[in-house]
């Protein structure tokens, strides 16, 4: 009888930690107005992230005027992240043209020498910190789920990442896990982990950002400068990035 119980415990532990399928749902808060659902899928050691670009509707009120804020739910293309070690391939668009974008993510040098813990979804999580593209981040990961993965472009901790926050703006630049499943749900069972972007032209993340900036400059010229009255001087100020990626490794 003891042998049967021990065998069951070992089998349960093995399947719990090394399940061949994993689906994690995160809430990704980008600002006071924009909150999205992001998923992490793992199947047979292949990894996909999926960001649903439908804004989660919430009852929001402007704190200064105490008036309701209108949140428009707009369905765009889902952003899919095909993740491997130090490389993330995802889809993006410039106007109507879609691209397969490759980001060679810099080495993620996590600091894990902390005693801090917190419980997320019933899992005890350990603290880790990192400097990533101009942001100082704090993450919490659980050693109970032996996948070195997390949301967005983050990975490399000795366990599944369940929370990441920007230390400068922790209320909005963050991901928090809201659900963990050890099987893919029916709507995602047939995800293609292999040939997602096979028909899209390839481009590096640096090239994509440069083209994106060029397009924004052209739009600004056509909509503002070109239509301005004669003699009116208009200057375009550089906007400080407010997201997680504030400064890239190729920038001075």
C-alpha positions in Angstrom: 0.0 0.0 0.0 2.8 2.4 0.9 4.5 1.6 -2.4 1.3 2.4 -4.3 0.9 5.8 -2.5 4.6 6.7 -3.1 4.3 5.8 -6.8 1.2 8.0 -7.0 3.0 10.9 -5.3 6.0 10.6 -7.6 3.8 10.5 -10.7 1.8 13.5 -9.6 4.9 15.5 -8.8 6.5 14.6 -12.2 3.4 15.5 -14.2 2.9 18.7 -12.2 6.4 20.0 -12.7 7.2 18.6 -16.1 3.8 18.8 -17.8 4.2 18.7 -21.6 1.6 21.5 -21.9 1.3 24.7 -20.1 -1.0 27.7 -20.6 -0.5 30.8 -18.5 -2.9 33.8 -18.7 -1.4 37.2 -17.8 -3.0 40.6 -17.4 -0.8 43.2 -19.1 -1.4 46.7 -17.8 0.2 49.4 -20.1 -1.5 52.5 -18.8 -4.6 53.8 -17.1 -6.5 53.2 -20.3 -5.0 50.1 -21.8 -5.0 46.6 -20.2 -4.6 43.5 -22.4 -4.7 39.7 -22.0 -1.4 38.0 -22.8 -0.9 34.2 -22.9 2.1 32.0 -22.6 1.8 28.6 -24.3 4.3 25.7 -23.9 3.8 22.4 -25.8 6.5 19.8 -26.3 9.1 22.3 -25.3 8.0 24.8 -28.0 7.1 28.2 -26.7 4.6 30.8 -27.9 3.3 34.1 -26.5 0.1 35.6 -27.7 -1.1 39.1 -26.9 -4.7 39.8 -27.6 -5.0 43.4 -28.7 -8.6 43.8 -27.5 -8.5 46.2 -24.6 -10.1 44.8 -21.5 -13.0 47.1 -20.7 -13.0 48.4 -17.1 -15.1 51.0 -15.3 -12.5 53.8 -15.3 -13.0 57.3 -13.8 -10.7 60.3 -14.3 -9.4 61.0 -10.8 -9.2 64.8 -11.4 -12.6 65.4 -13.0 -14.4 62.4 -11.5 -16.0 61.7 -14.9 -16.2 58.3 -16.7 -13.5 57.5 -19.2 -14.6 56.1 -22.5 -12.7 53.0 -23.4 -13.0 51.8 -27.0 -12.5 48.0 -27.6 -10.9 47.7 -30.9 -10.0 44.3 -32.4 -6.6 44.4 -34.1 -4.2 41.6 -35.2 -3.0 39.4 -32.4 0.7 39.7 -31.6 2.3 36.3 -31.5 5.8 35.8 -29.9 7.7 32.7 -31.0 10.3 32.4 -28.3 13.6 30.6 -28.1 16.8 31.2 -26.2 17.8 34.9 -26.6 15.6 35.3 -29.7 12.0 36.4 -30.1 10.2 36.4 -33.4 6.9 38.3 -33.6 4.6 39.9 -36.1 4.1 43.6 -36.6 2.8 46.0 -39.2 3.6 49.2 -41.0 0.3 50.4 -42.3 -1.3 47.5 -44.1 2.0 45.5 -44.5 2.8 42.7 -42.0 6.3 41.7 -41.1 8.1 38.9 -39.3 10.3 40.7 -36.8 13.3 39.1 -35.2 14.5 40.6 -31.9 17.9 39.3 -30.7 17.1 40.0 -27.0 20.2 41.0 -25.0 21.3 38.6 -22.3 18.9 38.7 -19.3 21.2 38.9 -16.3 18.8 38.4 -13.4 19.7 39.1 -9.8 18.1 36.5 -7.5 19.9 36.9 -4.2 16.8 38.0 -2.3 14.8 36.6 0.6 11.6 38.3 -0.4 8.7 36.0 -1.3 5.0 36.4 -2.2 2.2 34.0 -3.1 0.6 34.3 -6.5 -2.2 31.9 -7.6 -1.3 29.7 -4.7 2.4 29.4 -5.6 5.2 30.7 -3.4 7.3 33.0 -5.6 10.8 34.4 -5.2 12.0 37.9 -6.1 14.4 38.7 -8.9 15.5 42.0 -10.4 17.0 43.1 -13.7 17.9 46.1 -15.8 16.3 45.6 -19.2 16.6 48.2 -22.1 16.5 51.2 -19.8 14.1 49.9 -17.2 14.7 48.5 -13.8 12.3 45.6 -13.3 11.2 43.4 -10.4 9.9 39.9 -11.1 8.4 37.1 -9.0 8.9 33.5 -10.2 7.9 30.1 -8.8 10.4 27.2 -8.5 7.4 24.8 -8.3 6.8 25.0 -12.1 10.1 24.1 -13.8 9.9 26.2 -16.9 12.3 29.1 -17.3 9.8 31.2 -19.1 7.6 34.2 -18.6 5.5 36.8 -20.4 6.6 39.0 -23.3 10.4 38.7 -23.9 11.3 37.6 -20.4 12.7 34.2 -19.4 15.8 32.7 -17.8 14.8 32.4 -14.1 14.8 29.0 -12.4 11.0 28.7 -12.5 8.0 30.2 -14.2 7.7 34.0 -14.0 4.2 35.0 -12.6 4.8 38.8 -12.2 6.9 41.5 -13.7 6.7 45.2 -12.8 8.6 48.3 -13.8 10.1 49.9 -10.7 9.5 53.4 -12.0 5.9 52.7 -13.0 4.8 49.5 -11.3 1.1 50.3 -11.5 0.9 50.2 -15.3 4.1 48.7 -16.9 3.4 45.2 -15.5 2.3 41.6 -16.1 0.5 39.6 -13.5 -0.5 35.9 -13.9 -4.3 35.4 -13.4 -4.6 31.7 -14.4 -2.4 28.6 -14.9 -3.5 25.5 -16.8 -1.5 22.4 -17.4 -3.4 21.8 -20.7 -4.1 24.1 -23.6 -7.7 25.1 -23.7 -9.9 24.1 -26.7 -9.6 27.5 -28.5 -5.8 27.1 -28.5 -5.3 23.4 -29.0 -4.5 23.8 -32.7 -2.0 26.6 -32.4 0.7 26.3 -35.1 4.0 26.4 -33.2 6.1 25.9 -36.3 5.0 28.0 -39.3 3.3 31.0 -37.9 5.1 33.6 -39.9 6.2 31.6 -43.0 4.6 34.0 -45.5 5.7 37.3 -43.9 8.9 39.2 -45.0 11.7 39.0 -42.4 13.1 42.1 -40.8 15.2 42.8 -37.7 13.6 44.6 -34.7 16.1 47.5 -35.1 15.1 47.9 -38.8 11.4 47.7 -37.9 11.7 50.5 -35.3 13.6 52.7 -37.7 10.9 52.2 -40.4 8.3 52.8 -37.8 9.9 56.1 -36.8 10.3 57.1 -40.4 6.6 56.5 -41.0 5.6 58.5 -38.0 7.8 61.4 -39.2 6.2 61.2 -42.7 2.7 61.2 -41.1 3.6 64.2 -39.0 4.8 66.1 -42.0 1.7 65.2 -44.1 -0.8 65.9 -41.4 0.7 68.9 -39.6 3.6 70.6 -41.3 2.3 70.3 -44.9 -1.1 71.7 -43.9 0.1 74.5 -41.7 -0.4 78.1 -42.6 2.5 79.9 -44.4 5.0 81.3 -41.9 4.0 79.1 -39.1 7.0 77.4 -37.4 6.4 73.9 -36.1 8.9 71.7 -34.2 8.5 68.1 -33.5 9.6 67.2 -30.0 11.1 63.8 -29.3 8.7 61.8 -27.2 10.2 59.9 -24.2 9.4 56.2 -24.3 7.1 55.2 -21.5 7.0 51.4 -22.0 9.2 48.7 -20.7 11.8 49.2 -23.5 13.0 52.7 -23.0 16.5 52.5 -24.5 17.9 49.9 -26.9 21.4 48.5 -26.8 22.2 50.0 -30.2 21.4 53.5 -29.1 23.9 55.9 -27.5 
